[in-house]
Amino acid sequence: MLSAPPVEAEIGAKIASLFAERGASQYGGEGVSQEEHALQSALMAEEEGASPELIAAALLHDVGHLLHDLPDDAPDNGVDDVHEKLAADWLAGKFKPEVIAAVGLHVTAKRYLCGSDPEYYATLSEPSKVSLALQGGPMSAAECAEFQRHKYFASAVRLRKWDDAAKIPNLSTPPVEHYLKYVRQVAV
């Protein structure tokens, strides 16, 4: 009798397949693909010595973009693809809570950083500014204070900063397979 592959192997194969099938699509209006962006985010997390949970979250934070069928320029046409919710919903039941929360909150973290640091907004790329407007804009002071109390606040903010920096054309990174070891460690 054949046994089913372990959940970690199945999810790793599904993630590799998603990147192979859809990862070459453009990352918004940036000069990198979805896969390049994900790999750069994961590389930055790994280089900072982040936990396996945060490295996996860095790799998977925008997986929602690979799950919908909207065009790459949806934000330019006034459409918020709610990719963070798609991603968190897809990851639910497959990963530890820190992975799911960091992924689900990375857009909220952008809104927080723009609301809490007036200079942060200026560091965003133009496509990120366009999507910010669709995502609710900068948080108010009260919203910032509330978000700071969230259990996964620090993880979401760290992930957001890697997300913002991971837009470097032609940056050499390890392949998706390199990061699947972290994915397997934090799968449930």
MODELLER restraints for C-alpha pairs under 7 A, 6 or more apart:
rsr = mdl.restraints
at = mdl.atoms
rsr.add(forms.Gaussian(group=physical.xy_distance, feature=features.Distance(at['CA:8:A'], at['CA:184:A']), mean=4.81, stdev=0.5))
rsr.add(forms.Gaussian(group=physical.xy_distance, feature=features.Distance(at['CA:8:A'], at['CA:187:A']), mean=5.67, stdev=0.5))
rsr.add(forms.Gaussian(group=physical.xy_distance, feature=features.Distance(at['CA:9:A'], at['CA:184:A']), mean=6.99, stdev=0.5))
rsr.add(forms.Gaussian(group=physical.xy_distance, feature=features.Distance(at['CA:12:A'], at['CA:180:A']), mean=5.94, stdev=0.5))
rsr.add(forms.Gaussian(group=physical.xy_distance, feature=features.Distance(at['CA:12:A'], at['CA:183:A']), mean=6.71, stdev=0.5))
rsr.add(forms.Gaussian(group=physical.xy_distance, feature=features.Distance(at['CA:12:A'], at['CA:184:A']), mean=6.67, stdev=0.5))
rsr.add(forms.Gaussian(group=physical.xy_distance, feature=features.Distance(at['CA:16:A'], at['CA:176:A']), mean=6.65, stdev=0.5))
rsr.add(forms.Gaussian(group=physical.xy_distance, feature=features.Distance(at['CA:18:A'], at['CA:66:A']), mean=6.71, stdev=0.5))
rsr.add(forms.Gaussian(group=physical.xy_distance, feature=features.Distance(at['CA:19:A'], at['CA:35:A']), mean=6.13, stdev=0.5))
rsr.add(forms.Gaussian(group=physical.xy_distance, feature=features.Distance(at['CA:22:A'], at['CA:66:A']), mean=5.92, stdev=0.5))
rsr.add(forms.Gaussian(group=physical.xy_distance, feature=features.Distance(at['CA:23:A'], at['CA:33:A']), mean=6.52, stdev=0.5))
rsr.add(forms.Gaussian(group=physical.xy_distance, feature=features.Distance(at['CA:23:A'], at['CA:34:A']), mean=4.97, stdev=0.5))
rsr.add(forms.Gaussian(group=physical.xy_distance, feature=features.Distance(at['CA:23:A'], at['CA:35:A']), mean=4.46, stdev=0.5))
rsr.add(forms.Gaussian(group=physical.xy_distance, feature=features.Distance(at['CA:24:A'], at['CA:33:A']), mean=5.26, stdev=0.5))
rsr.add(forms.Gaussian(group=physical.xy_distance, feature=features.Distance(at['CA:24:A'], at['CA:34:A']), mean=6.14, stdev=0.5))
rsr.add(forms.Gaussian(group=physical.xy_distance, feature=features.Distance(at['CA:24:A'], at['CA:35:A']), mean=6.19, stdev=0.5))
rsr.add(forms.Gaussian(group=physical.xy_distance, feature=features.Distance(at['CA:25:A'], at['CA:33:A']), mean=5.41, stdev=0.5))
rsr.add(forms.Gaussian(group=physical.xy_distance, feature=features.Distance(at['CA:25:A'], at['CA:34:A']), mean=5.86, stdev=0.5))
rsr.add(forms.Gaussian(group=physical.xy_distance, feature=features.Distance(at['CA:26:A'], at['CA:32:A']), mean=6.19, stdev=0.5))
rsr.add(forms.Gaussian(group=physical.xy_distance, feature=features.Distance(at['CA:26:A'], at['CA:33:A']), mean=4.31, stdev=0.5))
rsr.add(forms.Gaussian(group=physical.xy_distance, feature=features.Distance(at['CA:26:A'], at['CA:34:A']), mean=5.84, stdev=0.5))
rsr.add(forms.Gaussian(group=physical.xy_distance, feature=features.Distance(at['CA:26:A'], at['CA:72:A']), mean=6.38, stdev=0.5))
rsr.add(forms.Gaussian(group=physical.xy_distance, feature=features.Distance(at['CA:27:A'], at['CA:33:A']), mean=4.86, stdev=0.5))
rsr.add(forms.Gaussian(group=physical.xy_distance, feature=features.Distance(at['CA:27:A'], at['CA:34:A']), mean=4.72, stdev=0.5))
rsr.add(forms.Gaussian(group=physical.xy_distance, feature=features.Distance(at['CA:28:A'], at['CA:72:A']), mean=5.49, stdev=0.5))
rsr.add(forms.Gaussian(group=physical.xy_distance, feature=features.Distance(at['CA:28:A'], at['CA:73:A']), mean=6.10, stdev=0.5))
rsr.add(forms.Gaussian(group=physical.xy_distance, feature=features.Distance(at['CA:28:A'], at['CA:127:A']), mean=6.60, stdev=0.5))
rsr.add(forms.Gaussian(group=physical.xy_distance, feature=features.Distance(at['CA:29:A'], at['CA:127:A']), mean=5.58, stdev=0.5))
rsr.add(forms.Gaussian(group=physical.xy_distance, feature=features.Distance(at['CA:30:A'], at['CA:167:A']), mean=6.68, stdev=0.5))
rsr.add(forms.Gaussian(group=physical.xy_distance, feature=features.Distance(at['CA:31:A'], at['CA:167:A']), mean=6.72, stdev=0.5))
rsr.add(forms.Gaussian(group=physical.xy_distance, feature=features.Distance(at['CA:31:A'], at['CA:169:A']), mean=5.73, stdev=0.5))
rsr.add(forms.Gaussian(group=physical.xy_distance, feature=features.Distance(at['CA:32:A'], at['CA:167:A']), mean=6.02, stdev=0.5))
rsr.add(forms.Gaussian(group=physical.xy_distance, feature=features.Distance(at['CA:32:A'], at['CA:168:A']), mean=6.86, stdev=0.5))
rsr.add(forms.Gaussian(group=physical.xy_distance, feature=features.Distance(at['CA:32:A'], at['CA:169:A']), mean=5.57, stdev=0.5))
rsr.add(forms.Gaussian(group=physical.xy_distance, feature=features.Distance(at['CA:37:A'], at['CA:166:A']), mean=5.40, stdev=0.5))
rsr.add(forms.Gaussian(group=physical.xy_distance, feature=features.Distance(at['CA:37:A'], at['CA:167:A']), mean=5.93, stdev=0.5))
rsr.add(forms.Gaussian(group=physical.xy_distance, feature=features.Distance(at['CA:38:A'], at['CA:58:A']), mean=6.67, stdev=0.5))
rsr.add(forms.Gaussian(group=physical.xy_distance, feature=features.Distance(at['CA:38:A'], at['CA:59:A']), mean=4.74, stdev=0.5))
rsr.add(forms.Gaussian(group=physical.xy_distance, feature=features.Distance(at['CA:38:A'], at['CA:60:A']), mean=6.71, stdev=0.5))
rsr.add(forms.Gaussian(group=physical.xy_distance, feature=features.Distance(at['CA:39:A'], at['CA:59:A']), mean=6.02, stdev=0.5))
rsr.add(forms.Gaussian(group=physical.xy_distance, feature=features.Distance(at['CA:39:A'], at['CA:173:A']), mean=6.40, stdev=0.5))
rsr.add(forms.Gaussian(group=physical.xy_distance, feature=features.Distance(at['CA:39:A'], at['CA:176:A']), mean=6.75, stdev=0.5))
rsr.add(forms.Gaussian(group=physical.xy_distance, feature=features.Distance(at['CA:40:A'], at['CA:166:A']), mean=5.06, stdev=0.5))
rsr.add(forms.Gaussian(group=physical.xy_distance, feature=features.Distance(at['CA:40:A'], at['CA:173:A']), mean=6.52, stdev=0.5))
rsr.add(forms.Gaussian(group=physical.xy_distance, feature=features.Distance(at['CA:41:A'], at['CA:58:A']), mean=5.22, stdev=0.5))
rsr.add(forms.Gaussian(group=physical.xy_distance, feature=features.Distance(at['CA:41:A'], at['CA:59:A']), mean=6.19, stdev=0.5))
rsr.add(forms.Gaussian(group=physical.xy_distance, feature=features.Distance(at['CA:41:A'], at['CA:162:A']), mean=5.22, stdev=0.5))
rsr.add(forms.Gaussian(group=physical.xy_distance, feature=features.Distance(at['CA:41:A'], at['CA:163:A']), mean=5.71, stdev=0.5))
rsr.add(forms.Gaussian(group=physical.xy_distance, feature=features.Distance(at['CA:41:A'], at['CA:166:A']), mean=5.28, stdev=0.5))
rsr.add(forms.Gaussian(group=physical.xy_distance, feature=features.Distance(at['CA:42:A'], at['CA:55:A']), mean=5.26, stdev=0.5))
rsr.add(forms.Gaussian(group=physical.xy_distance, feature=features.Distance(at['CA:42:A'], at['CA:58:A']), mean=4.79, stdev=0.5))
rsr.add(forms.Gaussian(group=physical.xy_distance, feature=features.Distance(at['CA:42:A'], at['CA:59:A']), mean=4.84, stdev=0.5))
rsr.add(forms.Gaussian(group=physical.xy_distance, feature=features.Distance(at['CA:43:A'], at['CA:173:A']), mean=6.74, stdev=0.5))
rsr.add(forms.Gaussian(group=physical.xy_distance, feature=features.Distance(at['CA:44:A'], at['CA:162:A']), mean=6.25, stdev=0.5))
rsr.add(forms.Gaussian(group=physical.xy_distance, feature=features.Distance(at['CA:45:A'], at['CA:54:A']), mean=6.90, stdev=0.5))
rsr.add(forms.Gaussian(group=physical.xy_distance, feature=features.Distance(at['CA:45:A'], at['CA:55:A']), mean=5.34, stdev=0.5))
rsr.add(forms.Gaussian(group=physical.xy_distance, feature=features.Distance(at['CA:45:A'], at['CA:58:A']), mean=6.73, stdev=0.5))
rsr.add(forms.Gaussian(group=physical.xy_distance, feature=features.Distance(at['CA:45:A'], at['CA:162:A']), mean=6.98, stdev=0.5))
rsr.add(forms.Gaussian(group=physical.xy_distance, feature=features.Distance(at['CA:46:A'], at['CA:55:A']), mean=6.02, stdev=0.5))
rsr.add(forms.Gaussian(group=physical.xy_distance, feature=features.Distance(at['CA:52:A'], at['CA:182:A']), mean=5.17, stdev=0.5))
rsr.add(forms.Gaussian(group=physical.xy_distance, feature=features.Distance(at['CA:52:A'], at['CA:186:A']), mean=6.83, stdev=0.5))
rsr.add(forms.Gaussian(group=physical.xy_distance, feature=features.Distance(at['CA:53:A'], at['CA:98:A']), mean=6.37, stdev=0.5))
rsr.add(forms.Gaussian(group=physical.xy_distance, feature=features.Distance(at['CA:53:A'], at['CA:99:A']), mean=5.33, stdev=0.5))
rsr.add(forms.Gaussian(group=physical.xy_distance, feature=features.Distance(at['CA:53:A'], at['CA:186:A']), mean=5.96, stdev=0.5))
rsr.add(forms.Gaussian(group=physical.xy_distance, feature=features.Distance(at['CA:54:A'], at['CA:99:A']), mean=6.31, stdev=0.5))
rsr.add(forms.Gaussian(group=physical.xy_distance, feature=features.Distance(at['CA:55:A'], at['CA:182:A']), mean=6.74, stdev=0.5))
rsr.add(forms.Gaussian(group=physical.xy_distance, feature=features.Distance(at['CA:56:A'], at['CA:99:A']), mean=6.82, stdev=0.5))
rsr.add(forms.Gaussian(group=physical.xy_distance, feature=features.Distance(at['CA:56:A'], at['CA:182:A']), mean=5.68, stdev=0.5))
rsr.add(forms.Gaussian(group=physical.xy_distance, feature=features.Distance(at['CA:56:A'], at['CA:183:A']), mean=5.26, stdev=0.5))
rsr.add(forms.Gaussian(group=physical.xy_distance, feature=features.Distance(at['CA:57:A'], at['CA:99:A']), mean=5.01, stdev=0.5))
rsr.add(forms.Gaussian(group=physical.xy_distance, feature=features.Distance(at['CA:57:A'], at['CA:102:A']), mean=6.45, stdev=0.5))
rsr.add(forms.Gaussian(group=physical.xy_distance, feature=features.Distance(at['CA:57:A'], at['CA:103:A']), mean=5.82, stdev=0.5))
rsr.add(forms.Gaussian(group=physical.xy_distance, feature=features.Distance(at['CA:58:A'], at['CA:159:A']), mean=6.07, stdev=0.5))
rsr.add(forms.Gaussian(group=physical.xy_distance, feature=features.Distance(at['CA:61:A'], at['CA:87:A']), mean=6.96, stdev=0.5))
rsr.add(forms.Gaussian(group=physical.xy_distance, feature=features.Distance(at['CA:61:A'], at['CA:103:A']), mean=4.62, stdev=0.5))
rsr.add(forms.Gaussian(group=physical.xy_distance, feature=features.Distance(at['CA:62:A'], at['CA:83:A']), mean=6.57, stdev=0.5))
rsr.add(forms.Gaussian(group=physical.xy_distance, feature=features.Distance(at['CA:62:A'], at['CA:84:A']), mean=6.71, stdev=0.5))
rsr.add(forms.Gaussian(group=physical.xy_distance, feature=features.Distance(at['CA:62:A'], at['CA:87:A']), mean=6.75, stdev=0.5))
rsr.add(forms.Gaussian(group=physical.xy_distance, feature=features.Distance(at['CA:63:A'], at['CA:87:A']), mean=5.50, stdev=0.5))
rsr.add(forms.Gaussian(group=physical.xy_distance, feature=features.Distance(at['CA:64:A'], at['CA:83:A']), mean=4.26, stdev=0.5))
rsr.add(forms.Gaussian(group=physical.xy_distance, feature=features.Distance(at['CA:64:A'], at['CA:84:A']), mean=6.13, stdev=0.5))
rsr.add(forms.Gaussian(group=physical.xy_distance, feature=features.Distance(at['CA:64:A'], at['CA:86:A']), mean=4.91, stdev=0.5))
rsr.add(forms.Gaussian(group=physical.xy_distance, feature=features.Distance(at['CA:64:A'], at['CA:87:A']), mean=4.24, stdev=0.5))
rsr.add(forms.Gaussian(group=physical.xy_distance, feature=features.Distance(at['CA:65:A'], at['CA:83:A']), mean=5.58, stdev=0.5))
rsr.add(forms.Gaussian(group=physical.xy_distance, feature=features.Distance(at['CA:75:A'], at['CA:130:A']), mean=6.70, stdev=0.5))
rsr.add(forms.Gaussian(group=physical.xy_distance, feature=features.Distance(at['CA:75:A'], at['CA:131:A']), mean=5.83, stdev=0.5))
rsr.add(forms.Gaussian(group=physical.xy_distance, feature=features.Distance(at['CA:78:A'], at['CA:134:A']), mean=6.94, stdev=0.5))
rsr.add(forms.Gaussian(group=physical.xy_distance, feature=features.Distance(at['CA:80:A'], at['CA:131:A']), mean=6.92, stdev=0.5))
rsr.add(forms.Gaussian(group=physical.xy_distance, feature=features.Distance(at['CA:80:A'], at['CA:134:A']), mean=5.67, stdev=0.5))
rsr.add(forms.Gaussian(group=physical.xy_distance, feature=features.Distance(at['CA:80:A'], at['CA:135:A']), mean=6.67, stdev=0.5))
rsr.add(forms.Gaussian(group=physical.xy_distance, feature=features.Distance(at['CA:84:A'], at['CA:103:A']), mean=6.29, stdev=0.5))
rsr.add(forms.Gaussian(group=physical.xy_distance, feature=features.Distance(at['CA:84:A'], at['CA:104:A']), mean=4.94, stdev=0.5))
rsr.add(forms.Gaussian(group=physical.xy_distance, feature=features.Distance(at['CA:84:A'], at['CA:107:A']), mean=6.80, stdev=0.5))
rsr.add(forms.Gaussian(group=physical.xy_distance, feature=features.Distance(at['CA:85:A'], at['CA:104:A']), mean=5.78, stdev=0.5))
rsr.add(forms.Gaussian(group=physical.xy_distance, feature=features.Distance(at['CA:87:A'], at['CA:103:A']), mean=6.98, stdev=0.5))
rsr.add(forms.Gaussian(group=physical.xy_distance, feature=features.Distance(at['CA:87:A'], at['CA:104:A']), mean=6.94, stdev=0.5))
rsr.add(forms.Gaussian(group=physical.xy_distance, feature=features.Distance(at['CA:88:A'], at['CA:100:A']), mean=5.29, stdev=0.5))
rsr.add(forms.Gaussian(group=physical.xy_distance, feature=features.Distance(at['CA:88:A'], at['CA:103:A']), mean=6.07, stdev=0.5))
rsr.add(forms.Gaussian(group=physical.xy_distance, feature=features.Distance(at['CA:88:A'], at['CA:104:A']), mean=4.98, stdev=0.5))
rsr.add(forms.Gaussian(group=physical.xy_distance, feature=features.Distance(at['CA:91:A'], at['CA:100:A']), mean=6.10, stdev=0.5))
rsr.add(forms.Gaussian(group=physical.xy_distance, feature=features.Distance(at['CA:92:A'], at['CA:100:A']), mean=6.42, stdev=0.5))
rsr.add(forms.Gaussian(group=physical.xy_distance, feature=features.Distance(at['CA:94:A'], at['CA:187:A']), mean=5.52, stdev=0.5))
rsr.add(forms.Gaussian(group=physical.xy_distance, feature=features.Distance(at['CA:94:A'], at['CA:188:A']), mean=5.33, stdev=0.5))
rsr.add(forms.Gaussian(group=physical.xy_distance, feature=features.Distance(at['CA:95:A'], at['CA:186:A']), mean=5.82, stdev=0.5))
rsr.add(forms.Gaussian(group=physical.xy_distance, feature=features.Distance(at['CA:95:A'], at['CA:187:A']), mean=4.31, stdev=0.5))
rsr.add(forms.Gaussian(group=physical.xy_distance, feature=features.Distance(at['CA:95:A'], at['CA:188:A']), mean=5.12, stdev=0.5))
rsr.add(forms.Gaussian(group=physical.xy_distance, feature=features.Distance(at['CA:96:A'], at['CA:186:A']), mean=5.88, stdev=0.5))
rsr.add(forms.Gaussian(group=physical.xy_distance, feature=features.Distance(at['CA:96:A'], at['CA:187:A']), mean=6.36, stdev=0.5))
rsr.add(forms.Gaussian(group=physical.xy_distance, feature=features.Distance(at['CA:96:A'], at['CA:188:A']), mean=6.27, stdev=0.5))
rsr.add(forms.Gaussian(group=physical.xy_distance, feature=features.Distance(at['CA:98:A'], at['CA:152:A']), mean=6.82, stdev=0.5))
rsr.add(forms.Gaussian(group=physical.xy_distance, feature=features.Distance(at['CA:101:A'], at['CA:152:A']), mean=6.47, stdev=0.5))
rsr.add(forms.Gaussian(group=physical.xy_distance, feature=features.Distance(at['CA:102:A'], at['CA:152:A']), mean=6.59, stdev=0.5))
rsr.add(forms.Gaussian(group=physical.xy_distance, feature=features.Distance(at['CA:102:A'], at['CA:155:A']), mean=5.74, stdev=0.5))
rsr.add(forms.Gaussian(group=physical.xy_distance, feature=features.Distance(at['CA:102:A'], at['CA:156:A']), mean=4.46, stdev=0.5))
rsr.add(forms.Gaussian(group=physical.xy_distance, feature=features.Distance(at['CA:102:A'], at['CA:159:A']), mean=6.86, stdev=0.5))
rsr.add(forms.Gaussian(group=physical.xy_distance, feature=features.Distance(at['CA:105:A'], at['CA:156:A']), mean=5.68, stdev=0.5))
rsr.add(forms.Gaussian(group=physical.xy_distance, feature=features.Distance(at['CA:106:A'], at['CA:156:A']), mean=5.22, stdev=0.5))
rsr.add(forms.Gaussian(group=physical.xy_distance, feature=features.Distance(at['CA:106:A'], at['CA:157:A']), mean=6.93, stdev=0.5))
rsr.add(forms.Gaussian(group=physical.xy_distance, feature=features.Distance(at['CA:106:A'], at['CA:159:A']), mean=6.51, stdev=0.5))
rsr.add(forms.Gaussian(group=physical.xy_distance, feature=features.Distance(at['CA:106:A'], at['CA:160:A']), mean=5.34, stdev=0.5))
rsr.add(forms.Gaussian(group=physical.xy_distance, feature=features.Distance(at['CA:109:A'], at['CA:156:A']), mean=5.88, stdev=0.5))
rsr.add(forms.Gaussian(group=physical.xy_distance, feature=features.Distance(at['CA:109:A'], at['CA:157:A']), mean=5.30, stdev=0.5))
rsr.add(forms.Gaussian(group=physical.xy_distance, feature=features.Distance(at['CA:109:A'], at['CA:160:A']), mean=6.18, stdev=0.5))
rsr.add(forms.Gaussian(group=physical.xy_distance, feature=features.Distance(at['CA:110:A'], at['CA:160:A']), mean=6.32, stdev=0.5))
rsr.add(forms.Gaussian(group=physical.xy_distance, feature=features.Distance(at['CA:111:A'], at['CA:137:A']), mean=5.99, stdev=0.5))
rsr.add(forms.Gaussian(group=physical.xy_distance, feature=features.Distance(at['CA:111:A'], at['CA:138:A']), mean=4.47, stdev=0.5))
rsr.add(forms.Gaussian(group=physical.xy_distance, feature=features.Distance(at['CA:111:A'], at['CA:139:A']), mean=5.36, stdev=0.5))
rsr.add(forms.Gaussian(group=physical.xy_distance, feature=features.Distance(at['CA:112:A'], at['CA:138:A']), mean=6.34, stdev=0.5))
rsr.add(forms.Gaussian(group=physical.xy_distance, feature=features.Distance(at['CA:112:A'], at['CA:139:A']), mean=5.38, stdev=0.5))
rsr.add(forms.Gaussian(group=physical.xy_distance, feature=features.Distance(at['CA:112:A'], at['CA:144:A']), mean=5.59, stdev=0.5))
rsr.add(forms.Gaussian(group=physical.xy_distance, feature=features.Distance(at['CA:113:A'], at['CA:120:A']), mean=6.40, stdev=0.5))
rsr.add(forms.Gaussian(group=physical.xy_distance, feature=features.Distance(at['CA:114:A'], at['CA:120:A']), mean=5.51, stdev=0.5))
rsr.add(forms.Gaussian(group=physical.xy_distance, feature=features.Distance(at['CA:114:A'], at['CA:121:A']), mean=5.14, stdev=0.5))
rsr.add(forms.Gaussian(group=physical.xy_distance, feature=features.Distance(at['CA:114:A'], at['CA:138:A']), mean=5.02, stdev=0.5))
rsr.add(forms.Gaussian(group=physical.xy_distance, feature=features.Distance(at['CA:115:A'], at['CA:138:A']), mean=4.48, stdev=0.5))
rsr.add(forms.Gaussian(group=physical.xy_distance, feature=features.Distance(at['CA:115:A'], at['CA:139:A']), mean=4.59, stdev=0.5))
rsr.add(forms.Gaussian(group=physical.xy_distance, feature=features.Distance(at['CA:115:A'], at['CA:140:A']), mean=6.00, stdev=0.5))
rsr.add(forms.Gaussian(group=physical.xy_distance, feature=features.Distance(at['CA:115:A'], at['CA:141:A']), mean=6.92, stdev=0.5))
rsr.add(forms.Gaussian(group=physical.xy_distance, feature=features.Distance(at['CA:115:A'], at['CA:144:A']), mean=6.87, stdev=0.5))
rsr.add(forms.Gaussian(group=physical.xy_distance, feature=features.Distance(at['CA:116:A'], at['CA:144:A']), mean=6.63, stdev=0.5))
rsr.add(forms.Gaussian(group=physical.xy_distance, feature=features.Distance(at['CA:124:A'], at['CA:164:A']), mean=7.00, stdev=0.5))
rsr.add(forms.Gaussian(group=physical.xy_distance, feature=features.Distance(at['CA:147:A'], at['CA:153:A']), mean=6.60, stdev=0.5))
